[in-house]
Amino acid sequence: MLFYFLALFTASVIVILNNRKGESNRWAAFFLCCASIGGLSDIFNDSKLPEAVELVQFLNYTLTPFGVLVFSIIYSRAIDSKRARSKAKWLLALPIVLMAGLEWLNVNKQWFFNFLLLWSAPYYLIACYLLVSSFWKERDARLKRSRFITVIIIVPTLLGVLFFIYVAKVISPDFEFFNYISVFMIYSLAVALLCTFMYGVLGVKLRFEHDPLEGTMRAVSTGAAMLNHTIKNEIGKIAISTENLRSIIPDSNEQTKLHMQIITNASAHMLEMMSRIHSQMKDITLVEEPVELDNLIEQCLMQNKGLMNKRGISVNENYEVCPKLLCDATHVSEALGNVLMNACEAMPSGGLITIRLAAHKSGIILSVQDSGVGISEDKLRQVFDPFYSSGKSGKNFGLGLSYVYNVMQKSGAKVELASQEGHGTRVAFIWPRRKLL
């Protein structure tokens, strides 16, 4: 039982330390911690502290299903509104209050477990449904794999706990469940460790709320900032030395002056290149304000009109809704501009861009569909990776879609990309309802 406590409590600590600001991580740590304290009952029992045993068991039985369901609601994004989630938490906590009343009245143990099963069983089953549903509905390949791993780790163990603890306690209140539950716990730990080595998404790298690309973006952003700073310093030294050499080189030495100018030009080019990289990869600070999304789209199209006309690209606009959105107009406009530029590059001989603005089950969706060459399946999973470019022009650093991802992630929204070689590419921006005004 001590191992049971240590294993689950350690897992809860790892989860919360890995992302303390993530709401789903906090609730995952909460339910793991509540589940772990059941392992303390034997310790208190050996110490002859019956009151402590009863308190630990009560907290374990009641708080665990509550924590599991709240975590599943947040993780699956079943409720978008923060206010609605807050209300749901209070409502879901009501059975715990009633159970505390039964415990205080010292009701028969059989009645206690009957009532416990009455509400905890739906909590566990709904939680399992939400986790499986979030995996099934996910279209992003990165998130889908992460959600699949979460499902295979958590769902079997939740069902095992429901049957061998909550159902078994109704059948026999003195039922000893640990030997059965330990099998499920060992299974979950084994799968978690296996996935850690295979995918790097669990353990200390675990992400319940963000996909694995977030860590890559953070690392590249930090690296780009450090490199940018270093190059600026070194170019500064080169510039000073170049100016000093200019002052001591005779004016008649044209060949030397030519080489000095080459050094100056090369230094300026390096500085410009690093500034462009850093501007795309730096940590974004949003200044959100009400924005009419259809007007913002029109402004982006106007800015790219010259390139589209030159390449013979026509635009079909379909605004089913015209929402007012809380967002950073500058960054969203730049992100949309990157997508439009990619679409133009994919249609060097002309084509059609279809822009659609419509309601979505999560809130609002803005999609950009081109009729270009498309992206092959083997490249599709890499398009958001920093410095990766599916094109062959060599005119970009492969940062456009990484920047788009960064903007949308920081905005509390998401971007999805679907493409088929020879049939064009579709990029969708999806904002949750809480961003609508």
Disulfide bonds with the S-S distance in Angstrom:
none
